Amino acid sequence: MSTAAVIGLALFGIVFLLGLVVVVRLHAFVALLLTSLVVAVLGGIPLAEIADLIQSQMGSTLGFIAVVIGLGAMFGEMLQRSGGASIIADKLVRVLGERKATWALALTGLIVATPVFFDVALVLLMPLVANVTQRSRRSLLFYAIPLLAGIAVAHAFIPPTPGPVAVAGLLGADLGWVIALGLIAGIPATLIGGIWWGRFISARVQLEIPRFLIAEPQAADPSLPTRKRPGFATALCLVALPLVLILLGTASKVILDIGSPLRDILAFVGHPFVALLIATLLSFYALGIRLGFSPTEVREMATRALQPVGLIILVTGAGGVFGKVLVATGVGNVVADWMAGSRLPLVILAFLIAAAVRVAQGSATVSMVTAAGLVAPIVEASGLSAPQTATVVIAIASGASVMSHVNDSGFWLVSRYLGMSEQQTLRVWTVAETLVGVTGFLTVLLLSLFL
């Protein structure tokens, strides 16, 4: 195929995919598979080889991603059901005090939403925001926006949440570098899109606490068993453990010599599989059995945690298939050659693609997976280092964070939980998410100049 034909095929694939998701309202998993089949046929891949290509790529993609997302979901469920997430939030607000409550809430969002899904973290922590707001008599937005920004950053930037794990898997990025750069880019994103924007907009939009968030004192039900709650240090250490192990594993590859026993040990326990397995097993005991949950209850909680991640895993696998099909048709090499001539940095291209898909179809996770599938051929052809590949992951995460609007389920969740109209949500939440995404992108763009 000529260069023009290959580029045209790639553009057709993007438009066709977005049409299926946005216009036809086809599920993203089915839309990605169908688009992959159509592009493969039009790209001249032999018909007898297409099914095998899809099967092999689906397996290789999910071999990493399914394990990490599954273990992360179980760990997050244990943290939520045991009350560990609430304890972390309460303690941080008490220690930092009401004067610095916005900082405490932003930090809480970052910590709690790392293993817990966006919607779960929001529902879990909004009563705390309401409580602090009641005592201060400020606008609800003054405290809610910092918390939501911290949750949004953790949701998009920091593994083991599904989005960044999926993108890292599709691009072959080292999770240790993704965590490190996600934290570096996520902190200023939280400060600008959360604390600063919360103070700015709360002075202009006075929002009262929705009635359903105001806790009513209730008598304890004597028929229900009384559960112990985990300590703050236990909950915080369990959240930090897998992140620290993964970072140590990555650092050992840079600092220690090949063949060093310590390097081998750190690389083993720092592999995402092992690090998350250790944290999950410890959570079964420290947040389950030790607090009075029976083994059956712990098993049921672990099983329940896997139910919402199944579709995410399938969409991620289909995104990997789409990217592989583009590689097989020659799109990756053509676009890489074009980029070399245009001098456009890959982090900028990755951000723009993710932002365009985000605006078109809404879901941050689907936007990240779709953008990663489109960028993967270029990454593969470019021979990037581990840190450089991680900057592309965070650029995609940043692009998938901007412009949350009416086609995003998170938009409606924030709108209803804060009691805002659609116009207010566009003015408040859409701007907050865009500030988070743009700040994260500018930070990682700066980092990419030195990596």
C-alpha positions as CSV (number, residue, x, y, z in Angstrom):
1,M,0.0,0.0,0.0
2,S,1.1,3.6,-0.7
3,T,1.8,6.0,2.1
4,A,-1.3,7.9,1.4
5,A,-3.4,4.8,1.4
6,V,-2.0,3.6,4.7
7,I,-2.7,7.0,6.3
8,G,-6.1,7.1,4.8
9,L,-6.8,3.6,6.2
10,A,-5.7,4.7,9.7
11,L,-8.0,7.8,9.6
12,F,-10.9,5.7,8.3
13,G,-10.3,3.3,11.2
14,I,-10.5,6.1,13.8
15,V,-13.6,7.7,12.2
16,F,-15.3,4.3,11.9
17,L,-14.5,3.4,15.5
18,L,-15.8,6.7,16.8
19,G,-18.9,6.4,14.6
20,L,-19.7,3.0,16.1
21,V,-19.2,4.2,19.7
22,V,-20.7,7.7,19.5
23,V,-23.4,7.5,16.8
24,V,-24.4,3.8,16.7
25,R,-23.9,3.5,20.5
26,L,-22.2,0.2,20.1
27,H,-20.3,-1.1,23.1
28,A,-16.6,-0.2,23.0
29,F,-15.4,-3.8,23.1
30,V,-17.5,-4.8,20.1
31,A,-16.7,-1.6,18.3
32,L,-13.0,-2.1,18.7
33,L,-13.1,-5.7,17.5
34,L,-15.3,-4.8,14.5
35,T,-13.1,-1.9,13.5
36,S,-10.0,-4.2,13.8
37,L,-11.7,-6.7,11.4
38,V,-12.6,-4.1,8.9
39,V,-9.2,-2.4,8.9
40,A,-7.5,-5.8,8.7
41,V,-9.5,-6.7,5.6
42,L,-9.1,-3.3,3.9
43,G,-5.4,-3.3,4.8
44,G,-4.7,-6.5,2.8
45,I,-4.0,-8.9,5.7
46,P,-4.8,-12.4,4.4
47,L,-8.3,-13.5,5.6
48,A,-6.9,-16.8,7.0
49,E,-4.5,-14.9,9.3
50,I,-6.9,-12.3,10.7
51,A,-8.5,-14.5,13.4
52,D,-5.2,-15.8,14.5
53,L,-3.8,-12.3,14.8
54,I,-6.7,-11.2,16.9
55,Q,-6.4,-14.3,19.2
56,S,-2.7,-14.0,19.7
57,Q,-2.8,-10.2,20.4
58,M,-5.7,-10.5,22.8
59,G,-3.9,-13.2,24.7
60,S,-0.6,-11.3,24.9
61,T,-2.3,-8.0,25.9
62,L,-4.4,-9.6,28.7
63,G,-1.6,-11.8,30.0
64,F,-0.3,-8.7,31.9
65,I,-3.3,-6.4,32.2
66,A,-5.9,-8.9,33.5
67,V,-3.7,-10.0,36.4
68,V,-2.8,-6.5,37.5
69,I,-6.3,-5.1,37.2
70,G,-7.9,-8.1,38.9
71,L,-5.5,-8.0,41.9
72,G,-5.9,-4.3,42.1
73,A,-9.7,-4.5,42.2
74,M,-9.6,-7.1,45.0
75,F,-7.3,-5.0,47.0
76,G,-9.5,-1.9,46.5
77,E,-12.6,-3.8,47.6
78,M,-10.9,-4.9,50.8
79,L,-9.8,-1.3,51.5
80,Q,-13.3,0.0,50.9
81,R,-15.3,-2.7,52.8
82,S,-13.1,-2.7,55.8
83,G,-13.4,1.0,56.3
84,G,-9.7,1.6,55.7
85,A,-10.3,4.2,53.0
86,S,-12.5,6.3,55.4
87,I,-10.0,6.0,58.2
88,I,-7.2,7.4,55.9
89,A,-9.5,10.3,55.0
90,D,-10.6,11.1,58.5
91,K,-7.1,10.9,59.9
92,L,-5.6,13.2,57.3
93,V,-8.3,15.9,57.8
94,R,-7.8,15.7,61.6
95,V,-4.0,15.9,61.5
96,L,-3.8,18.8,59.0
97,G,-6.8,20.6,60.5
98,E,-9.6,22.5,58.8
99,R,-7.4,25.3,57.7
100,K,-5.5,22.8,55.5
101,A,-8.5,20.6,54.9
102,T,-8.3,21.1,51.1
103,W,-4.8,19.8,51.1
104,A,-5.9,16.8,53.2
105,L,-8.8,16.1,50.9
106,A,-6.7,16.3,47.8
107,L,-4.1,13.9,49.3
108,T,-6.9,11.6,50.4
109,G,-8.3,11.5,46.9
110,L,-4.8,10.6,45.5
111,I,-4.2,7.9,48.1
112,V,-7.7,6.2,48.3
113,A,-8.4,6.3,44.5
114,T,-5.1,4.6,43.6
115,P,-6.6,1.1,44.4
116,V,-10.3,2.2,44.3
117,F,-12.4,3.1,41.3
118,F,-13.4,6.8,40.6
119,D,-17.1,6.3,41.4
120,V,-16.5,4.2,44.5
121,A,-14.0,6.8,45.9
122,L,-16.4,9.6,45.2
123,V,-19.3,7.9,46.9
124,L,-17.2,6.8,49.8
125,L,-15.6,10.2,50.6
126,M,-18.2,12.8,49.8
127,P,-19.8,12.4,53.2
128,L,-16.5,13.5,54.7
129,V,-16.6,16.6,52.4
130,A,-20.1,17.4,53.6
131,N,-19.0,17.1,57.2
132,V,-16.1,19.5,56.8
133,T,-18.3,21.9,54.8
134,Q,-21.0,21.9,57.6
135,R,-18.4,23.1,60.1
136,S,-16.8,25.7,57.9
137,R,-20.0,27.3,56.3
138,R,-18.1,27.6,53.0
139,S,-19.3,26.6,49.5
140,L,-19.3,22.8,49.1
141,L,-17.0,23.3,46.1
142,F,-14.2,24.7,48.3
143,Y,-13.7,21.2,49.7
144,A,-15.2,19.0,47.0
145,I,-13.1,20.1,44.0
146,P,-9.7,19.3,45.7
147,L,-11.0,15.8,46.6
148,L,-12.4,15.2,43.1
149,A,-9.2,16.4,41.5
150,G,-7.1,14.0,43.6
151,I,-9.4,11.1,42.7
152,A,-9.3,12.0,39.0
153,V,-5.5,12.2,39.0
154,A,-5.2,8.8,40.7
155,H,-7.8,7.3,38.4
156,A,-5.9,8.4,35.2
157,F,-2.3,8.8,36.2
158,I,-1.3,6.2,38.8
159,P,-1.4,2.4,38.6
160,P,-2.9,0.0,39.6
161,T,-6.1,1.8,38.4
162,P,-7.2,0.2,35.1
163,G,-6.6,3.1,32.8
164,P,-2.8,3.6,33.2
165,V,-2.3,-0.1,33.7
166,A,-4.0,-0.7,30.3
167,V,-2.0,1.9,28.5
168,A,1.3,0.8,30.0
169,G,0.5,-2.8,29.0
170,L,-0.4,-1.7,25.4
171,L,2.7,0.4,25.0
172,G,5.1,-2.0,26.9
173,A,5.9,0.7,29.5
174,D,7.5,-0.1,32.9
175,L,5.0,0.4,35.6
176,G,7.6,1.8,38.0
177,W,8.4,4.6,35.7
178,V,4.6,5.2,35.1
179,I,4.0,5.5,38.8
180,A,7.0,7.8,39.3
181,L,6.1,10.1,36.4
182,G,2.4,9.9,37.2
183,L,3.0,11.2,40.7
184,I,5.3,13.9,39.5
185,A,2.8,15.1,36.9
186,G,-0.2,14.4,39.2
187,I,0.8,16.6,42.1
188,P,0.8,20.0,40.1
189,A,-2.3,18.8,38.3
190,T,-4.1,18.3,41.7
191,L,-2.8,21.6,43.0
192,I,-4.0,23.6,39.9
193,G,-7.2,21.7,39.0
194,G,-8.1,20.9,42.6
195,I,-7.0,23.3,45.3
196,W,-6.5,26.5,43.2
197,W,-9.6,26.0,41.1
198,G,-11.7,24.9,44.1
199,R,-10.8,28.2,45.9
200,F,-11.4,30.2,42.7
201,I,-14.8,28.8,41.7
202,S,-16.2,28.4,45.3
203,A,-15.9,32.2,45.6
204,R,-18.2,32.5,42.6
205,V,-20.6,29.6,43.0
206,Q,-22.2,29.1,46.4
207,L,-23.2,25.5,46.6
208,E,-25.1,24.0,49.5
209,I,-24.8,20.5,50.8
210,P,-27.3,18.1,49.2
211,R,-29.7,16.8,51.8
212,F,-28.8,13.1,51.2
213,L,-25.2,13.8,52.2
214,I,-26.1,15.2,55.6
215,A,-25.8,12.2,58.0
216,E,-28.7,11.4,60.3
217,P,-27.8,9.9,63.6
218,Q,-28.9,6.3,63.7
219,A,-29.1,3.8,66.5
220,A,-26.9,0.7,66.1
221,D,-28.6,-2.5,65.1
222,P,-27.9,-5.0,67.8
223,S,-28.5,-7.9,65.4
224,L,-25.5,-7.0,63.3
225,P,-22.0,-8.1,64.3
226,T,-19.7,-5.3,65.4
227,R,-16.6,-5.1,63.2
228,K,-13.3,-3.8,64.3
229,R,-11.8,-1.2,62.0
230,P,-8.2,-1.1,60.8
231,G,-5.7,1.4,62.1
232,F,-4.6,4.4,60.0
233,A,-1.0,3.1,59.8
234,T,-2.2,-0.3,58.6
235,A,-4.4,1.0,55.9
236,L,-1.9,3.6,54.7
237,C,1.0,1.1,54.6
238,L,-1.1,-1.4,52.7
239,V,-1.9,1.2,50.0
240,A,1.7,2.3,49.8
241,L,3.2,-1.2,49.8
242,P,2.7,-2.2,46.1
243,L,3.7,1.2,44.9
244,V,6.9,1.2,46.9
245,L,7.8,-2.4,45.8
246,I,7.2,-1.6,42.1
247,L,9.3,1.6,42.4
248,L,12.1,-0.3,44.1
249,G,12.0,-2.9,41.4
250,T,12.4,-0.3,38.7
251,A,15.1,1.6,40.7
252,S,17.1,-1.6,41.1
253,K,17.4,-2.0,37.3
254,V,19.0,1.5,37.2
255,I,21.2,1.5,40.3
256,L,22.4,-2.1,40.8
257,D,24.6,-4.2,38.5
258,I,23.3,-7.0,36.4
259,G,23.8,-10.3,38.3
260,S,23.5,-8.7,41.7
261,P,21.4,-10.9,44.1
262,L,19.8,-7.8,45.6
263,R,18.8,-6.6,42.1
264,D,17.2,-10.0,41.3
265,I,15.3,-10.0,44.6
266,L,14.0,-6.4,44.2
267,A,13.1,-7.1,40.5
268,F,11.1,-10.2,41.6
269,V,9.2,-8.6,44.5
270,G,8.9,-5.3,42.5
271,H,7.2,-7.0,39.5
272,P,3.6,-5.8,39.4
273,F,2.2,-9.3,39.7
274,V,4.2,-10.1,42.8
275,A,3.8,-6.7,44.4
276,L,0.1,-6.6,44.0
277,L,-0.3,-10.3,45.0
278,I,1.6,-9.6,48.3
279,A,-0.6,-6.5,49.0
280,T,-3.8,-8.4,48.2
281,L,-2.9,-11.4,50.4
282,L,-2.0,-9.1,53.3
283,S,-5.3,-7.2,52.8
284,F,-7.2,-10.4,53.0
285,Y,-5.7,-10.9,56.5
286,A,-5.2,-7.4,57.8
287,L,-8.4,-5.9,56.4
288,G,-10.5,-9.1,56.5
289,I,-9.8,-12.0,58.8
290,R,-8.1,-9.9,61.5
291,L,-11.1,-7.6,61.7
292,G,-13.6,-10.4,62.1
293,F,-14.6,-11.2,58.5
294,S,-14.9,-14.9,57.9
295,P,-12.9,-16.6,55.1
296,T,-16.2,-17.0,53.1
297,E,-16.9,-13.3,53.4
298,V,-13.4,-12.4,52.3
299,R,-13.8,-14.7,49.3
300,E,-17.1,-13.2,48.4
301,M,-15.7,-9.7,48.6
302,A,-12.8,-10.7,46.3
303,T,-15.3,-12.2,43.8
304,R,-17.5,-9.2,43.9
305,A,-14.5,-7.0,43.1
306,L,-13.9,-8.7,39.8
307,Q,-17.4,-8.1,38.4
308,P,-17.0,-4.5,37.4
309,V,-13.5,-4.9,35.9
310,G,-14.4,-7.6,33.3
311,L,-15.6,-5.2,30.7
312,I,-12.5,-3.0,31.3
313,I,-10.2,-5.9,30.7
314,L,-12.1,-6.9,27.5
315,V,-12.0,-3.4,26.1
316,T,-8.3,-3.2,26.9
317,G,-7.6,-6.4,25.0
318,A,-9.6,-5.2,22.0
319,G,-7.6,-2.0,22.1
320,G,-4.5,-4.0,21.9
321,V,-5.9,-5.9,18.9
322,F,-6.7,-2.7,17.1
323,G,-3.1,-1.4,17.6
324,K,-1.7,-4.7,16.4
325,V,-3.8,-4.6,13.2
326,L,-2.5,-1.1,12.5
327,V,1.1,-2.4,12.9
328,A,0.4,-5.2,10.5
329,T,-1.0,-2.8,7.9
330,G,2.1,-0.6,8.1
331,V,0.6,2.4,9.8
332,G,3.1,2.5,12.6
333,N,6.1,2.8,10.3
334,V,4.5,5.3,8.1
335,V,3.4,7.6,11.0
336,A,6.8,7.2,12.6
337,D,8.4,8.4,9.4
338,W,6.0,11.3,9.1
339,M,6.7,12.3,12.7
340,A,10.4,12.2,12.1
341,G,9.9,14.6,9.3
342,S,7.4,16.9,11.1
343,R,9.5,17.0,14.3
344,L,6.2,16.8,16.3
345,P,7.0,15.2,19.7
346,L,5.3,11.9,20.4
347,V,4.0,13.1,23.8
348,I,2.1,15.9,22.0
349,L,0.6,13.6,19.4
350,A,-0.4,11.1,22.2
351,F,-2.1,13.9,24.2
352,L,-4.0,15.3,21.2
353,I,-5.3,11.8,20.1
354,A,-6.4,10.9,23.6
355,A,-8.1,14.3,24.1
356,A,-10.0,14.0,20.7
357,V,-11.3,10.6,21.6
358,R,-12.2,11.7,25.1
359,V,-14.3,14.6,23.8
360,A,-15.9,12.4,21.2
361,Q,-17.0,9.4,23.3
362,G,-16.6,10.4,27.0
363,S,-15.1,7.5,29.0
364,A,-11.6,8.3,30.2
365,T,-10.6,4.6,30.3
366,V,-11.9,3.9,26.8
367,S,-10.2,7.1,25.5
368,M,-6.9,5.9,27.1
369,V,-7.2,2.4,25.6
370,T,-8.2,3.7,22.2
371,A,-5.4,6.3,22.1
372,A,-2.8,3.7,23.2
373,G,-3.9,1.4,20.5
374,L,-3.4,4.1,17.9
375,V,0.0,5.3,19.4
376,A,1.4,1.8,20.1
377,P,2.6,1.2,16.5
378,I,4.5,4.5,16.6
379,V,6.1,3.6,20.0
380,E,7.0,0.2,18.7
381,A,8.7,1.7,15.7
382,S,10.4,4.5,17.6
383,G,12.6,2.5,20.0
384,L,11.9,4.7,23.0
385,S,13.6,4.1,26.4
386,A,11.5,3.1,29.5
387,P,11.3,6.6,30.9
388,Q,10.3,8.0,27.4
389,T,7.6,5.4,27.0
390,A,6.3,6.3,30.5
391,T,6.0,10.0,29.4
392,V,3.8,8.9,26.5
393,V,1.6,6.9,29.0
394,I,1.1,10.0,31.1
395,A,0.5,12.2,28.1
396,I,-2.3,9.8,27.0
397,A,-3.7,9.9,30.6
398,S,-3.6,13.7,30.5
399,G,-5.5,13.9,27.2
400,A,-8.1,11.4,28.4
401,S,-8.7,13.6,31.5
402,V,-9.7,16.9,29.7
403,M,-13.2,18.1,28.9
404,S,-15.5,15.8,30.9
405,H,-19.0,16.6,29.6
406,V,-22.4,15.2,29.0
407,N,-21.2,12.0,27.3
408,D,-19.1,11.0,30.4
409,S,-20.7,9.0,33.2
410,G,-18.4,10.8,35.6
411,F,-19.9,14.1,34.6
412,W,-23.3,13.0,35.7
413,L,-22.1,11.3,38.9
414,V,-20.4,14.6,40.0
415,S,-23.4,16.6,38.9
416,R,-25.9,14.6,41.0
417,Y,-23.6,14.0,44.0
418,L,-22.9,17.7,44.3
419,G,-26.4,18.8,43.5
420,M,-25.4,20.9,40.5
421,S,-27.3,21.7,37.3
422,E,-25.8,20.7,33.9
423,Q,-24.7,24.3,33.3
424,Q,-23.0,24.4,36.7
425,T,-21.3,21.1,36.2
426,L,-19.9,22.3,32.8
427,R,-18.7,25.5,34.5
428,V,-17.2,23.7,37.5
429,W,-16.3,20.1,36.8
430,T,-15.5,20.3,33.1
431,V,-13.0,23.1,33.8
432,A,-11.5,21.3,36.7
433,E,-10.9,18.1,34.7
434,T,-9.4,20.2,31.8
435,L,-7.1,22.0,34.2
436,V,-6.0,18.6,35.6
437,G,-5.3,17.2,32.1
438,V,-3.5,20.2,30.7
439,T,-1.4,20.7,33.8
440,G,-0.4,17.0,33.8
441,F,0.4,17.2,30.1
442,L,2.6,20.4,30.4
443,T,4.4,18.8,33.3
444,V,5.2,15.5,31.4
445,L,6.1,17.5,28.2
446,L,8.7,19.3,30.3
447,L,9.9,16.1,31.7
448,S,10.2,14.5,28.3
449,L,12.8,17.1,27.4
450,F,15.2,15.7,30.0
451,L,14.5,11.9,29.7
